Amino acid sequence: MKQLREQVLEANLEVVRRGLVLYTFGNVSGISRADNLVAIKPSGVPYERMKADDIVITDLAGKIVWGELRPSSDLDTHLHLYKSFPEIGGIVHTHSEHATAWAQACRPIPPLGTTHADYFYGPVPITRELTPDEIKNDYVRATGVAITEAFGNRDPMEAPAALVAGHGPFAWGRTPDDAVHNAVVLEAVARMAMYTFSLRPDAQGVSQALLDRHYFRKHGAGATYGQTDK
């Protein structure tokens, strides 16, 4: 699991480089689907002195199978998402400023322009608020349940992020690095959406035709963006 621990360490350091976290806020995890093991940031360890050997490995039940530190306090949210969304290979949770503002306002981020449409096919969803019993008894797992409920039958890879009401954003991807990429774009999209509504509160967003054009040029069997392997 050394390679996965190194990937998860690098992904955690990247969210710092991209300005998405303060102090020890946030966490990144990755999963080995072949082994059903998850690597995740240790709880409360400063990024500047974190090493690959500090990354904790657990099984899908949350049992530590490698490492001497406690895993992130958000572990059960990550585990629920991995079990519910089998396509994903990495998860990022941050308290990035603009995406968190949308989460605190309990508002989804609508597709206002083509930057959004390049990555998110439709709005970035907001979860329902957790009940007092969920907060008291099983808060971390309930957060994951609320995210999966917000997607319903929607493909989680078509909008690889969600806003947890009153809390902050989670993003995911096929690898830990891909998840960080999506988290960075999510924060940019959240910031642009706030600016857009400040300039035009009645902004309606992109048409379905423009949303389709931009999303499907980068995703799916007919994607044309970038280079193909030869």
N, C-alpha and C positions, 0 to 999 in steps of 0.2 A: 504493500500500500504506500510505499515511499513516494512514488510518482504522483499519486492522488494527493497526498499531504503537501507536496511541493506546489502542485497546481492550486490548491486551496489557499496556501500561504500567499502565493503571488496574487491571486484574485483579491484577497483581503487587503494586501498592500496597495493594489490598484485603486480600490475605492477611496483610500486615503489620498493617493496622488491626484485623483479626479475631484477631490474636494467634497465628497459626499458624506463624510463622517467627521464628528468632533470627538476628541479624546478616545474613549473605548466604545463609543456608540457603534451599532451595526455589526453585521456578521455575514460571512459567506460560507457556504457549504458546497460539497460535491459528493456524488454518489458513484460507487462502482456497482452497476446493475448485475454484473456477473457474480459478484460476491455478496450482494445485498448489504453492503457496508457504506456508511456515511462518514465523511471527514468534515469537521466543522471547527470554527474558531473557538478557542477556549474563552471562558467567561472572564471579562474584566482585565485581560492582559493587554497592556499598552502595545499598540502596533509597532512602535519603534524598536521594541526588543523582542518581538515575536519571532520564533524560529519554526521551521518545518516540524521539528520534534515536539513542539507545543500543540500542534493540531491534534484534536481528539478524534478517535475512530469509534463509532458505535454501530450496533446492528439496528435493524428497523424497529425494534422494540425499545430502543433507547439505552440498551445495556452497553457500557464502555467495554470495548474489546482491546483497545490499545491507547496508552497515554496515562499520565498521572494527574492531569489537570481536569477540572470540571468543564464540561462542554458549555457552549453558549446557553443562556437562559431561554433562548427561542428555539431550542432543539426540537421540541415536540411539534411546533408549527412546521418546521422543515420536514420532519418525518411524515407528517400527515400529507403534505403536498407531494412528496416523493411517492407515497403509496397511492395517492389519488390521481396524479398526473404522470403516467409511466413514460412519457416522452422526454421529460426534463432530466437534465444531468447536473444542474447547478442552481443554487438559489442565493439571492442577495437580499438582505434586509438593511435599510438605512433609515435615518431620520433626515434625509436631504431636505433642504429648506422649503423649496417650492412644492415638491410633491407632498411633503408633510402638511403644508398649508391647505392643500386640497383635501387631504385626509381629515384634517381637523374641521374643515368646513363641511365634511360629509357630502362632498360633491364628486361625481365622476368627472374625468377629464374628457371632454368631447373632441372629436376629430375636427379641429378648426382649420388645418392646413395640410400641405403635402408632407411636411416633415413628420408629423404625427402618422399620416397614412403610410409612410414608408415602413413603419415598424409595428403599428397597432391598427388592426382591422376593425375599426369602430372605437367606441369609448373605452378608456381605462376604467374598469368598474370600481365602485366603492362598496364595501361590505355593509351589511346591517350592523347596528350596534349590538354588542354582546349583552346578554341578560345579566342581572345581578348574580344569579346562581352560577352562570358560566364563568364570570369573573372571579367568584369566590372559590369554585371547586376545581375547575380544569381550564384555567385561563389560556394557557399557551396552546394547548391542542384546540380549544374552541376557536382561537384565532384562525388556525388552519381550516377548520370546518367552515367558518364564515367565508373565507376566501373561496373554497370550492363551491359553496352554495351560491356565491355571487356569479359564478360562471355557468351554473346549470349545465345545459347540454352544449354550451359554447366551447369551441376548441381552445384550450389554454395556450397553445402556441400561436394563435392568431392575435392574441393580445397578451404578451408574456409579462404581465404585471397586474397588480391590484393594489388598491389603497384600502388600508384597514381603518375603519371609522374611528376618529379620535386618536389614532396611533401613528401610522406612517406607511410607507410603501414597501412592498415585496416585489421583486422581479426575479425572473428565472430564464434559463436557456438550456441549450443542449450540453453545454459544458460550464464549469464555473466562470471561465473567461467570457463566454457568450452571455451569461447572466449579468456580469458586471457591465458589459457593453449595453445591454438593455436598460440597466439601472441608470447609466449615465444619460442615455437618450431620454428616458422617462423624466429625469430632472429637467433636461432642456425643454422638453415638450410642456411640462408643467409651468415652467417659467414663461415660455412664450404664450401659453394660454392665459396666464394672469395679465400679461401685458396687453394681449388682444382685447380682453374684456374691459380693461381700464380705458382703452381707446374707443371701443365700441361695445357697450354692454349688451346690445341685441345681436351680436355676431351669431350667424347661423351655422357656420362651418362649411366644410367641403361638400360638394354634391356626391351622390353615390357613384356616379361615373368617374369622378376624379379620385375618390377613395379606392375604387377598384383598380384604376389605372396604375396608381402609385404602389399600392400594396402588392399586386400580383406581378408587377415587373421585377420585384425582388424576392418573391416567395412562390412556392409551388412549382409544378412541372413545367409551366410555361414561362418561368422567370427569364428575363433577358439582361438584367443588370450584372455588371462585372464580367469576368473572364471565365471561360469554361476550361476544364482540365483537358489536356491533349495527350 
